[in-house]
Amino acid sequence: MERHEILSPEINWPDLVRHVAEDQVVVELADGQVALARLVPIHKPKSFSDLDKALRKLPPLGDDAECFEADVQEIRSSMKPLDDPWES
């Protein structure tokens, strides 16, 4: 965690806030030895587009692909259909 003195003339507040948001760091603001506040980044919700990008970055299964497919098919065939698709 970074620590910054609130009275420091070197602090550029807009740049500090951008730093927290973009670099996902927590910054503690202090007056001398006394901590007064923290700037904490807001975690942005993930979208299906983010999921797609993450899945595309995964390495291929290679030799395990056929075994994995067989396991998935076995699990699917062992599941009974739900009356209500929203029911869990």
LUMDRENNU-512314 format. One record per residue (C-alpha): residue number from 1; residue in three letters; z, x, y. Coordinates in steps of 0.05 Angstrom, whole numbers, plus 32768, in hexadecimal, padded with zeros to 4 digits. Layout:
REM LUMDRENNU-512314
NODE,k,r,z,x,y
NODE,NUM,ala,Z,X,Y
...
//
This chain:
REM LUMDRENNU-512314
NODE,k,r,z,x,y
NODE,1,met,8000,8000,8000
NODE,2,glu,7FEE,801A,8044
NODE,3,arg,8020,8018,807D
NODE,4,his,800F,8014,80C7
NODE,5,glu,803A,8016,8105
NODE,6,ile,802D,7FD7,812E
NODE,7,leu,8037,7FFC,8170
NODE,8,ser,8007,8034,815E
NODE,9,pro,7FCF,8038,8193
NODE,10,glu,7F9F,8050,815D
NODE,11,ile,7F9F,800D,8139
NODE,12,asn,7F5E,7FE8,8140
NODE,13,trp,7F74,7FA3,8129
NODE,14,pro,7F2F,7F86,8119
NODE,15,asp,7F1D,7FC4,80F0
NODE,16,leu,7F61,7FC1,80CC
NODE,17,val,7F56,7F78,80B9
NODE,18,arg,7F0F,7F87,80A1
NODE,19,his,7F2B,7FC2,8078
NODE,20,val,7F5E,7F95,8056
NODE,21,ala,7F29,7F5F,8046
NODE,22,glu,7EF0,7F8D,8030
NODE,23,asp,7F18,7FC2,800A
NODE,24,gln,7F4B,7F90,7FED
NODE,25,val,7F87,7FB9,8003
NODE,26,val,7FCC,7FA3,801B
NODE,27,val,7FE4,7FBF,805D
NODE,28,glu,802C,7FBD,8072
NODE,29,leu,8039,7FB9,80BC
NODE,30,ala,8079,7FDA,80D5
NODE,31,asp,80A1,7FE7,8113
NODE,32,gly,80BF,802B,8106
NODE,33,gln,80E1,8028,80C1
NODE,34,val,80E4,7FDB,80C2
NODE,35,ala,80AC,7FB7,809D
NODE,36,leu,8098,7F79,80C4
NODE,37,ala,805C,7F5B,80A0
NODE,38,arg,8024,7F67,806F
NODE,39,leu,7FD9,7F5C,8074
NODE,40,val,7FC2,7F44,8030
NODE,41,pro,7F79,7F36,801C
NODE,42,ile,7F66,7EF1,8008
NODE,43,his,7F46,7EF2,7FC3
NODE,44,lys,7F04,7ECE,7FC6
NODE,45,pro,7EF6,7E9C,7F8E
NODE,46,lys,7EC2,7EB1,7F5B
NODE,47,ser,7E82,7E8A,7F52
NODE,48,phe,7E54,7E81,7F16
NODE,49,ser,7E25,7EB2,7F38
NODE,50,asp,7E5D,7EE6,7F35
NODE,51,leu,7E67,7ED6,7EEB
NODE,52,asp,7E1C,7EDF,7EDE
NODE,53,lys,7E1C,7F23,7F01
NODE,54,ala,7E59,7F3A,7ED9
NODE,55,leu,7E3B,7F23,7E97
NODE,56,arg,7DFA,7F47,7EA6
NODE,57,lys,7E21,7F88,7EB1
NODE,58,leu,7E3F,7F86,7E6B
NODE,59,pro,7E22,7FB6,7E38
NODE,60,pro,7DF8,7F97,7E00
NODE,61,leu,7E1A,7F89,7DBE
NODE,62,gly,7DEC,7FB5,7D96
NODE,63,asp,7DFE,7FB7,7D4C
NODE,64,asp,7E35,7F84,7D56
NODE,65,ala,7E05,7F4E,7D70
NODE,66,glu,7DF6,7F2F,7D2C
NODE,67,cys,7E3F,7F2D,7D16
NODE,68,phe,7E53,7F0F,7D59
NODE,69,glu,7E1D,7ED9,7D53
NODE,70,ala,7E34,7EC8,7D0C
NODE,71,asp,7E7C,7EC3,7D24
NODE,72,val,7E68,7E94,7D5D
NODE,73,gln,7E3E,7E69,7D2F
NODE,74,glu,7E78,7E65,7CFC
NODE,75,ile,7EA9,7E50,7D32
NODE,76,arg,7E79,7E1C,7D4E
NODE,77,ser,7E6D,7DFD,7D0A
NODE,78,ser,7EB8,7DF9,7CFC
NODE,79,met,7EC6,7DD2,7D3B
NODE,80,lys,7EC5,7D86,7D39
NODE,81,pro,7E9E,7D63,7D70
NODE,82,leu,7EC9,7D45,7DA7
NODE,83,asp,7EC3,7CFC,7DB7
NODE,84,asp,7ECD,7D0B,7E00
NODE,85,pro,7EAD,7D4D,7E17
NODE,86,trp,7EE2,7D53,7E4E
NODE,87,glu,7F1B,7D4C,7E1D
NODE,88,ser,7F3B,7D8D,7E07
//
